[in-house]
Amino acid sequence: MSPPPASGMSVLKRMLWEENPVFVQILGICSALAVTNLVKNTMVMGVGLIFTTALSSFTVSALRSYTPRRVRMMVQILVIAAYVIMVKIFLDAFMPDISKQLGAYVGLIITNCIVMGRAEGFAASNTPGKSFIDGLGAGIGYTMVLLIIACVREPLGLGTFFGFRIEAIEEWTRWNVMVIAPGGFFMLAIFIWVARYVNEEIDRRARAGNNCDHHEPKKK
């Protein structure tokens, strides 16, 4: 008997934690290292990727029956590029300073492994609704990790949070390494280590609970 189809909530939960694109699949690392030195830039980048991933997955799924298999990758890239251009135009029009700071990383969303992976690995063989939720979960999971890292890097490296000076750490010696790529690498590595330890503990306790239930003697 085939397993029941996954619900929308289970798809979202899986992408947020169980198959998180950053600390489980280790995707999107370049932008994770580059933009997480400022919380504001990280949030904008995350929202842009959520928008692109969710809508591109929805569109690729909606077009899957009409897309010849031999050109599906080209179609997926064109769809993703269209949404990335929308994000870029919006940032240039309403947030020019942030757009300049993010630089090429906005355009590189087109080739981001997370966006391409969800389009090819899920949206190409699932319904538009579930594909939208899958892309939404992947984008939120990516943004969640980056925001946690940025909330550590910016205060330690610049003494600010969201651009505002933190008075409590005015005398704090700035950790310059936190505002360059190696600082992002160290923080990402620590986060992956902690997240995987938590996952292993959850699995261990689940197995221990199952073993206890299995060996519990039956009551007469």
C-alpha positions, 0 to 999 in steps of 0.5 A, a space after each residue: 500500500 502506498 503511503 498517504 500523500 503528505 499534507 501541506 503542514 507536514 511539507 512546511 514542517 519538513 522544510 523548516 527543520 527536518 530538511 532545512 536547506 541550510 543546516 541539513 542540506 548545506 545549500 545557499 552557503 555563499 549568501 549565508 556568509 556574505 549578507 549576515 553581517 547586518 540584520 537588515 540586509 539579511 531580512 531583505 535577502 531572506 524575504 526576497 528568497 522566500 518570494 522567489 522560491 515560493 512563487 517560482 515553485 508554484 509557477 513551475 508546478 503549474 507549467 509542469 504538464 506543458 513543459 517538454 522534459 528536454 527544456 524543463 531546466 531552461 524554463 525553470 531558470 526563466 521562471 526564477 529569473 522573472 521573479 528575481 528581476 521583480 525583487 531587484 526592481 523593487 529594491 532599486 526603487 524603494 531600498 536603493 541603499 540596501 540594494 547597493 549593499 547586497 550587490 550581486 547577491 540578489 541576482 545570484 538568487 537565480 542560480 541559488 541551489 535552494 531555489 533550483 533544488 525545490 523547483 526540480 526536486 519537488 515542484 516538477 512532480 507535485 501540485 501547485 499548492 504543495 509546491 508553493 508551501 514547499 518553496 515557502 518552507 524552504 525560504 523561511 527555513 533559509 531566512 530563519 538560519 540567516 537571521 539567527 546568525 546575523 543577530 549574533 554577528 552584527 552586535 559582536 562585530 559592529 556593536 549595533 542591532 538593525 542599524 541602531 547602536 547598542 548602548 549596553 555594549 558601548 565599551 565592548 571591543 568589536 570583533 572585526 572577524 564577525 563582519 567578514 566572511 570567516 565570521 559567518 563561516 564560524 557562526 554557520 558551522 556552530 549553528 549546524 553543529 548545534 542543530 544536528 546535535 538537537 536532531 540526534 537527541 530528538 531521534 535518540 529519545 524517539 527510539 528509546 521511547 519506541 523501544 520501551 513501548 515495544 518491550 513493555 509487558 502486556 497487561 492481562 
